[in-house]
Amino acid sequence: MQRLRELRKAVDGFAQHATTLAGSKSLDPAAVIGEANKILATLLKYRTEVQGIKGLAESLARSLSSRPPAGGGMSPAATWGPELRAGCKQFSEAVAHAELAMEKLYRVAGQQINLPTRTATEAAGLFDVFLLFVDVLTKMIEHFKKRK
């Protein structure tokens, strides 16, 4: 249960981070999209971990409920089962909220990256320099065609 709470808090933090990034007008949209990709990868990892926890808990609950406790009374699965299901539901709700924030982040960053007034990001390699050169050459040709 403790791990589920930790994961839910982390996912809530991701949702807040995505909301903050979506509201920023001064960040480079390419960098924002890169950060969003990292957040999504981590969300996927957390979701997989919770599915594993949920599967183990269901398996354990089945095995414990199939044989009654030696001293009588309620089985251990009957006591922590509802708490685990509630934790998984809360985690799922947090992930759904984070996914909505991520969708908004991608939409805003996509709009910003396609603005005609956006300045290009720094060329990282030889191929990027070549593409930048081709882009400049194309713009020059378009400019001279318009002047004629």
PyMOL commands that set and color helices and strands:
alter all, ss='L'
color gray80, all
select helices_A, chain A and resi 2-23+29-66+76-113+126-147
alter helices_A, ss='H'
color red, helices_A
deselect
rebuild
show_as cartoon
